[in-house]
Amino acid sequence: MIKMYKNIFGKIWICLILSGIACFAATLLFENLLAKMLLGVAAFQIIPQQLLALFNDDPNLIGIGVRALRTISLAFIFAGFCIVSGSVFQALGKGKYSLIMSATRQLVFLLPIAYLFSLTGNVDLVWLGFPLAEIASVTLCIIYIKRIFKKIQNYCIN
């Protein structure tokens, strides 16, 4: 009986991996979250001066803004995973996990990191708080995902 459940659980993993690959391919072909995130990252990395010049052409602002956009846009890569994970948690009836992730990303991770980096007097370090907070959120997402999958696996075996 346990062998049968392991076989089913293995097939579920294969389906998840294949559907993930299919979703990634579809995202690249159509207008979806990942495509928009990657486009935003590319724009902020390649043409930040032109984007900032749309609002203000002050050289000091452009100098600070270019570094800010390039650093903050790195968080987009991780933010997409967190956004999708939040939707998955809600779909699985674990809305509390989604709420905790959203709140901790800003209140527990970003604000303290940005504050501590601001004490150095280096504004570039403050911008680094955004991708670091997203990486911490991804870590929290993975912990919650593993917890959910473990419960599903235990339910299937028992």
N, C-alpha and C positions, 0 to 999 in steps of 0.2 A: 504494500500500500504506500509506504514512504517513497519507494522507488518511482511509483507512478506520479506522486506529487512533485518530486524533484524533476522528473521529465517535463511535467507541465510548467513548472517554474522556469526551467531552462528555455522552453518555447516562448514563455512570456517575455523573458529578457531579449531573446532574438527578435521578437516582434517590436519591442520598445526600441531596440537599436536600429532596426530597419525603418521604423516609422520616424525616428529621429533623423536619419539620413534623408528620407523622403521629404520631411518637413524642411530640413536645411536647404535641399535642392529647390523646393517650391518657394522658399523664402527668397532665394537668389533670383528666381524667375519672376516672382510677383512682388507687389508692394506689400510687404509685411514688416513686422517689428525689426527683425534682424537686418533686413536690407536697409531700412531707414537708419538704424543705429550705425551700420557700417558706412553709409553715405555721410552721416553727420560726422563721424570720426575722420573720414577722408577729407571732408571739406574743412574741418577745423585744423587738420594737420597740414593741408596743402595751401589753403588760401585764407589764413586767419587775418592777414593785414587788410585784404579787400572786404572781408565781412565786417571788421571793426570800423573801417572807413565809411561804411554805410551810415553809421551813427555819429561818429566824431572823428576828425582827422588830426587831433592833437598828438604829436609825436610821443609824448610821455604816456598817454593812454594806450596808444598802439603798442609801445614797447612792453608795458605791463600786460596788456590784453592778449598779445600774441602768446606769451608764455602761459598765461592763464588758460586760454582756449586749448592750446596743445596739451596741457597737463590734464585739465578737467575732462576733455573728450576721451581720454583713456578709460575713464569710468564708464562710458557708454557700453563698452564691450562687456563688462561685468553686469551692468544694470539690466541688460536684456535677459540674462539668465535669471536674475532675481525677479523680474516682472513676470516672466513665464512661470517660475516656481510658485509665486504668489497665487497665480490663477489655478495652478494644479492643486495647491493646498485647499483653495476654496472649493474646487470641484470634488475633492475627496472628503469634504466635510470638515476640514481642518482650517477653518477661517482664522482661528486664533493664531496659528503659525504665521499666516500671511500678515496679520495685524502686528505681531511681534517683530517680524522682519522689517516691515515698513517703519515702525517707530524706532527700532534700534539702529537702523541705517543712519537716520538723521540725528537722533538724540543721544544715543549711546556711543556711536562710532564717530560720526563726522564732527559734531560740535567739540567734543573733548580733543580730538586729534588736531583740528584747526586751531583751537585755543592754545594748545601746547606748542604747536609750530609757530604761532604768532608771537610767542614769547621770545623767539630767536631774533625777531626783527626782520626776518627774510620772508617777504611776501610769497616767493615762489614755493616755499615749503607749505604755506597755507593751502595753496592750490593742490598740492600733493595729497592733502587730506581727503579729497573727493575719490580718487581711485583707491586709496587705502581703505576708506569706509566701504566701498563697493566690494573689495576683496574680502573684507571681514564679513559682509553680508552674504557673499557667496559661500563662505565657510559655514555660516549659520544655516543657510539653505541646504547645504549638503548634509549637515547633521540632522536636520528635520526630515529630509528625503530618506536618509538611511533608517531613521526611526520608523517612518511610515512603511517602508519596504520590509523591515524586520517584522512589524506587526502583521502585514499581509502574508509574509512567508510563514509565520507562526500559525496564522489562521488557516492557511492552506494545508499545513502538515497536521494540525490537530483537527 
